[in-house]
Amino acid sequence: MQLRIAVPDDAEAISAIYAPIVSDTTISFELEPPTADAMRERLIETLQRFPWLVSLDEAGEVSGYAYASAHRARAAYQWSADTTVYVRADSRGQRVGRGLYAALFEELTGLGYAQAFAGIALPNLASVALHEAVGFTAVGVYRNVGFKLGAWRDVGWWQKTLRSYSTEPAAPIAFAAASGR
Ligand SMILES: CC(C)(COP(=O)(O)OP(=O)(O)OC[C@H]1O[C@@H](n2cnc3c(N)ncnc32)[C@H](O)[C@@H]1OP(=O)(O)O)[C@@H](O)C(=O)NCCC(=O)NCCS
């Protein structure tokens, strides 16, 4: 499996992976799939501050992606990031998610992040299994926090420590600055 940093031109492939998740499942709490153009804007904005990685299949096509985002906006949260991973349906169960996450954690740790959080709409056995396999532990459940596909939905939160600081840390570095973009 090959991994690389996402580029704006990956937006179409990423949208194609994400659209059925939005339309057909409660995994994402979005209600309308974003267009490829909207996804392109998200990619450009995210890459200013956070890593966004894609995996490539043997044909060189995007088979999955993982990225980080701010956990909360207030300044004292700045060392905490949310992480997300999606793998194309025909590439699941081949350790693509595990590989994407390992690389994402390495990037986040290098930038100075201390904690990663993942919100998982429940139930999602595969996602819970992946997150626990890569070292996340369960924090708790927000009950009935969203309404989608005719019912109220719970979101479980998982947490992984990326690095521990003994003293007040420096602010995390922006991904664009760290990667010379
Ligand atoms: C969740 C998801 C990203 C997992 O990616 P994946 O590439 O299939 O997972 P991997 O093959 O890397 O599996 C990693 C571990 O997770 C576990 N796992 C993955 N899928 C599983 C499943 N369906 N059932 C049980 N365990 C599973 C395995 O224990 C595996 O451990 P191993 O590497 O020791 O075998 C993928 O199923 C997916 O894209 N699902 C739809 C989108 C989604 O739910 N995203 C997460 C949003 S919170």
The ligand as a MOL file (V3000), in Angstrom:
LIG
                    3D

  0  0  0     0  0            999 V3000
M  V30 BEGIN CTAB
M  V30 COUNTS 48 50 0 0 0
M  V30 BEGIN ATOM
M  V30 1 C -13.6810 1.6560 9.5720 0
M  V30 2 C -12.7660 1.4890 8.3570 0
M  V30 3 C -12.0800 2.8110 8.0970 0
M  V30 4 C -11.7140 0.4120 8.6900 0
M  V30 5 O -10.7370 0.4280 7.6610 0
M  V30 6 P -10.0810 -0.9290 7.1110 0
M  V30 7 O -8.9910 -0.5640 6.1790 0
M  V30 8 O -11.1340 -1.8160 6.5980 0
M  V30 9 O -9.5000 -1.5200 8.4710 0
M  V30 10 P -8.1660 -2.3780 8.6090 0
M  V30 11 O -8.1610 -3.4730 7.6030 0
M  V30 12 O -6.9870 -1.4530 8.6560 0
M  V30 13 O -8.4040 -3.0130 10.0420 0
M  V30 14 C -7.6800 -2.6250 11.2140 0
M  V30 15 C -8.1960 -3.4570 12.3700 0
M  V30 16 O -9.5640 -3.1170 12.5860 0
M  V30 17 C -10.3320 -4.3000 12.7780 0
M  V30 18 N -11.4440 -4.3150 11.8130 0
M  V30 19 C -11.5240 -3.6280 10.6490 0
M  V30 20 N -12.7110 -3.8770 10.0670 0
M  V30 21 C -13.3570 -4.7470 10.8670 0
M  V30 22 C -14.6390 -5.3670 10.7860 0
M  V30 23 N -15.4680 -5.1440 9.7510 0
M  V30 24 N -15.0140 -6.1880 11.8080 0
M  V30 25 C -14.1950 -6.3980 12.8480 0
M  V30 26 N -12.9580 -5.8470 12.9680 0
M  V30 27 C -12.5540 -5.0210 11.9910 0
M  V30 28 C -9.4640 -5.4630 12.6360 0
M  V30 29 O -9.2680 -5.9520 13.9660 0
M  V30 30 C -8.1570 -4.9550 12.0970 0
M  V30 31 O -7.1280 -5.5040 12.8760 0
M  V30 32 P -5.9160 -6.2910 12.1880 0
M  V30 33 O -5.1650 -5.2440 11.3940 0
M  V30 34 O -5.1530 -6.7950 13.3410 0
M  V30 35 O -6.5280 -7.3320 11.3230 0
M  V30 36 C -13.5490 1.0060 7.0980 0
M  V30 37 O -14.3150 -0.1150 7.4510 0
M  V30 38 C -14.4670 2.0840 6.5440 0
M  V30 39 O -14.0460 2.9220 5.7510 0
M  V30 40 N -15.7350 2.0450 6.9430 0
M  V30 41 C -16.7060 3.0320 6.4910 0
M  V30 42 C -16.3500 4.4360 6.9660 0
M  V30 43 C -16.1620 4.5180 8.4770 0
M  V30 44 O -16.8710 3.8980 9.2580 0
M  V30 45 N -15.1990 5.3510 8.8710 0
M  V30 46 C -14.9260 5.6210 10.2640 0
M  V30 47 C -15.7420 6.7970 10.6630 0
M  V30 48 S -15.7490 6.9740 12.4450 0
M  V30 END ATOM
M  V30 BEGIN BOND
M  V30 1 1 1 2
M  V30 2 1 2 3
M  V30 3 1 2 4
M  V30 4 1 2 36
M  V30 5 1 4 5
M  V30 6 1 5 6
M  V30 7 2 6 7
M  V30 8 1 6 8
M  V30 9 1 6 9
M  V30 10 1 9 10
M  V30 11 2 10 11
M  V30 12 1 10 12
M  V30 13 1 10 13
M  V30 14 1 13 14
M  V30 15 1 14 15
M  V30 16 1 15 16
M  V30 17 1 15 30
M  V30 18 1 16 17
M  V30 19 1 17 18
M  V30 20 1 17 28
M  V30 21 1 18 19
M  V30 22 1 18 27
M  V30 23 2 19 20
M  V30 24 1 20 21
M  V30 25 1 21 22
M  V30 26 2 21 27
M  V30 27 1 22 23
M  V30 28 2 22 24
M  V30 29 1 24 25
M  V30 30 2 25 26
M  V30 31 1 26 27
M  V30 32 1 28 29
M  V30 33 1 28 30
M  V30 34 1 30 31
M  V30 35 1 31 32
M  V30 36 2 32 33
M  V30 37 1 32 34
M  V30 38 1 32 35
M  V30 39 1 36 37
M  V30 40 1 36 38
M  V30 41 2 38 39
M  V30 42 1 38 40
M  V30 43 1 40 41
M  V30 44 1 41 42
M  V30 45 1 42 43
M  V30 46 2 43 44
M  V30 47 1 43 45
M  V30 48 1 45 46
M  V30 49 1 46 47
M  V30 50 1 47 48
M  V30 END BOND
M  V30 END CTAB
M  END
